[in-house]
Amino acid sequence: MTDVKCSVDNCRYNNDLECEADTIQVAKNFLGENDMEVGMMGKDSSDSAQTKCVTFKPGNK
């Protein structure tokens, strides 16, 4: 599998900034803004909508 780097450090699949999920699903930009940076969504993620990664699950970090 291709290595996927991820900065969402509170996801249960994140191990040293690399995603270890078996399958990764990324959603389309739900706001319809093509120039938006992910960092604009906020620092602390609590659900997949805040990461654009449908695979996201809150972890114990």
Contacts in CASP RR format, 6 or more apart in sequence:
PFRMAT RR
TARGET T0000
AUTHOR 0000-0000-0000
METHOD contacts of the structure
MODEL  1
MTDVKCSVDNCRYNNDLECEADTIQVAKNFLGENDMEVGMMGKDSSDSAQ
TKCVTFKPGNK
3 18 0 8 1.000
4 18 0 8 1.000
4 19 0 8 1.000
4 24 0 8 1.000
5 17 0 8 1.000
5 18 0 8 1.000
5 19 0 8 1.000
6 13 0 8 1.000
6 14 0 8 1.000
6 17 0 8 1.000
6 18 0 8 1.000
6 19 0 8 1.000
6 53 0 8 1.000
7 17 0 8 1.000
8 14 0 8 1.000
8 45 0 8 1.000
8 51 0 8 1.000
8 53 0 8 1.000
8 56 0 8 1.000
9 17 0 8 1.000
9 61 0 8 1.000
10 44 0 8 1.000
10 45 0 8 1.000
10 58 0 8 1.000
10 59 0 8 1.000
10 61 0 8 1.000
11 19 0 8 1.000
11 45 0 8 1.000
11 51 0 8 1.000
11 53 0 8 1.000
11 56 0 8 1.000
11 57 0 8 1.000
11 58 0 8 1.000
11 59 0 8 1.000
12 57 0 8 1.000
12 58 0 8 1.000
12 59 0 8 1.000
12 60 0 8 1.000
13 19 0 8 1.000
13 20 0 8 1.000
13 21 0 8 1.000
13 55 0 8 1.000
13 56 0 8 1.000
13 57 0 8 1.000
14 20 0 8 1.000
14 61 0 8 1.000
19 55 0 8 1.000
21 55 0 8 1.000
23 55 0 8 1.000
24 53 0 8 1.000
24 55 0 8 1.000
25 53 0 8 1.000
25 54 0 8 1.000
25 55 0 8 1.000
26 52 0 8 1.000
26 53 0 8 1.000
26 54 0 8 1.000
26 55 0 8 1.000
27 48 0 8 1.000
27 49 0 8 1.000
27 52 0 8 1.000
27 53 0 8 1.000
27 54 0 8 1.000
29 36 0 8 1.000
29 52 0 8 1.000
30 49 0 8 1.000
30 52 0 8 1.000
38 51 0 8 1.000
38 52 0 8 1.000
41 50 0 8 1.000
41 51 0 8 1.000
41 52 0 8 1.000
42 50 0 8 1.000
45 51 0 8 1.000
45 56 0 8 1.000
45 58 0 8 1.000
46 58 0 8 1.000
47 56 0 8 1.000
47 58 0 8 1.000
48 54 0 8 1.000
48 55 0 8 1.000
48 56 0 8 1.000
50 56 0 8 1.000
END
